[in-house]
Amino acid sequence: MKILVVNDDSINASGIALLAKAAMKFGEVTVVAPAQQCSAMSQKLTIRGELRVEKEEDFPVPVKAAYKVDGTPVDCVKVALHYILKEKPDYVFSGINDGYNVGFDIAYSGTLGAAFEAVMHGIPAMAFSNTMHAPMDIAEAYLEPVIQELLEAELKPGEVWNVNFPSVDPSDFKGILKDRPVAGVPVYQEKYIPTIHSDGSVSLEISGHPLPVEDGVPEGTDVEAVMHGYISIGKVKSVVL
């Protein structure tokens, strides 16, 4: 099996190294990732100018090859398919993102954007995310068996597996909840703090805060699962397929 591993947190993120290492258990792995942080870019695509592509000789996992692209997660998928790879990969793995991709937040996600780009090219995809700025103990322990199970499960055209790992102590881990639908709420709430300048213009400082557990999280959803110490597994569908 040939696997393309991508992300939105950049080639230097710890999550993509962990995902690439796990992916190597299942096939030949090529990594193509943004040179810089590209979170919340959804399916943003570069259509003007140039994209610089460089081989990453110091990638921490001995994959077949690793490249960084001076562009978006979607650019990385397109560059991989149209320039780097000689054959279409059998699967695309995206992540592991630093921050949940659940609820309405999946609409903004570069991690999901890359996965959606894959399925638009007829390639099945999985997206993986973890609690923001948190250890990946649960992800590291359960990533390989989750991948194995999902490789053997059915995906319809346009569907992506969306896996989110909670950041809890292994002794507090509750288990895995499957078929989690997307909650109809955003997880990260933005606040805009204004500063008014002498010329009348305004600067807005952006501050994001996660949804508190006690704020009526919809039952049975992806958000409820991760907030209560479970791995959440569900399917999300590209809007174009």
N, C-alpha and C positions, 0 to 999 in steps of 0.2 A: 504494500500500500504506500502511496505517495501522499504526504501531508504537507500542506502549506500552513505555517503558523504566523499569525499577524497580531497586532494589537493597536491601541491608540495611545498608550502611555509612553511610547518610545522604545527604541531598541535597547536602551539601558535599564529598563524597568525589571525589577526582580520577578514580577509575575510572568513575563514572557519566557524567562529562563526556566522557571518551574514547569510551565506548560510544554515547552519544547523538550525538556528532559522526559516528561511523562509520555509525550507523543512518540518519542524514539522507541518505546516499547512496542509500538504498533506499526511502525513502518519507517520509510525514509523521509527525513524532515528537512525542509527548507524554510528558513525564517526570512520574512521581508517585513520590516517595521519602519515606522516614521523615525526620522532622525531626531525630532523634537516632540515634546508633549502635545498631543492632539485630542484631548478629551472634549466631549460635547460637540463634535463636528458632524455627527450623524453620517449622512452619505455625501458630505461635501467633496467636490471633485475639482481638481485643477484643470482648467481648460485653456489657459494662456501662459505663455512663457515657457520655462524649462523645468524639468525635474532632475535633480542631481541624484545619481544612484551610485553608492559605494559599497564594496564588499567589506563586511565587518569581520576583520581577522581575529579580534579579541572576544568574540561572543563566548560566554562562559560554559556553553554546552557544546559537545562535539557533534553538531548536526552536519548534514551534508554541506550546507553553505548558509551563510547569513548575510543579509544586505540591509542597508539603511537607505531610505528614500526621503528626500527633502520635500515631503508632501503629506497628504492626509492618509488615514487608514484605507479609504477607498482607492486612492492613488496606488497604495502598496499592493492591493489585490490586482488592480489592472496592470501595473508594471510587471508583477510576477507572471500573470497569465500571458501578456503580450510580448514580453521581452526576456525575462529571466529563465522561466521554465521551458524546457523542451516539450514536455507533455503536460496536459491538464492534470492537476492533482485529483486524487480520489476524494479528499476531504479537506476542508479548511477549518482550523481551530483558531479562535480569536480570544485573546486575553493573556493571562488572567488580569482583569481590570482591577485597578485600585479604587474600589467603590462599587456598591451594588448597582446592578442594572435590573431594576424591578419597577413595577408601577409605571406611571406615566414617563418616568425618566428614560425608559428605553427609546423613546422618540428622539432624544438628543444624543444617544450613545454612539460614539465612534466605534466601540467594540461591536455593537450590533450592526452598525452601518457597514463594517467590513464583512460581517457574516451575511448580511442581506445582498451585498454585491456578489458574493460567492454564489448564492442560490440563483441570482439573476443570470449567472453563467452556467447554470445546471450542475453546480457542485454543492453537495450537502455540507452543512456547516454547524458547528457548535460554538457558543459563546460562553465564556466563563468569567465570573466576577467574584470579588471578595470584599469584605467590609473595608471601608476607606481607612488608610493609615493604620493598619492593624496586622498582627501576625497571620500567617497563612497555614497554621498548624492543621486545621481541618481540611483545607484544600490539599495540602501535601499528603495527608493520610488517605483521602478518599478519591483523589483525582483519577488515578488509574482504573479502579473498579467502576467508577461512573462512566469514564470513556468507553470501557469495554462493554458495558451494558447498553450504552446509547448507540454504539456502532452496530449492535445487533438488533436495534429497534427500528421501527418503520418511520420514515419521514415522508410526508406528501410534498409535492412540488411547491417551492416557496417557503417551506417551514424551516425554522432554525431551532435547534435545542438551546435553551437558555438556562444556564446553571449558575446558581449563586451560593457561595459558601459563607456561613456565619463565622464571626471571629469570637469564639468562646473557648474556654479551657476544655480540653478533651474530656474531662470528667463531667462537664456540663452540656456536652453535645447530645441532642435529643434524637437524631436520626435523619432520615431522608424522606421528604414529602414530594411525591410525583404528581404530575398533571396539575401543577399550580397555575391557575389563570392569572393574568396580569391585573393587579389591583388598580382601581380607578382613582388613584391618588398619586401625587408626586411624593418621592421620598425626601428629596432635598428642597428646602424652602429658601428662596433667595430674599434677602433684604437689601434695599438700596438706600444708602445713607448719603444725603446730599451735602455738598459744600458749594456755597454760592460765592462766585468770584466778583471782584470789583467791577468788571465789565458786564456783569449780569449773566454770564454763562454759568453753567452748573457742572460740577464733577460728581459722579455717583460712585461711591465705594460699594462694591458688591461683597456681601457676606452671606455664605450659605450655611444653613442649619438643618440637620436631619430631623425628620418627623419623629416626635416622641412616641414611644410604644403605647402610651396611654391615650393617644389621640384617635381613638376609634378606627383602628386599622381594620380593613375589611376581612372578614373571616374566610378561611379557605384559600387565600391568595398567596402570591409569591412574597409580598411584603410581610404578611403575618408569619410566614414560615421562617424567614431569615431573622426577623426580630425576636423570635422565640427560640432561637438556637437550633434550627433545622437547616439542612441543605434543601434548597428549593430547585426543583427541576420542572420545567414546563416548555411548551412550544410557543413560539411567536412567528407570525407570518409576514413576509414582505408585502407591502401594500400594492405592489405591481404584479403579483402572481396569485 
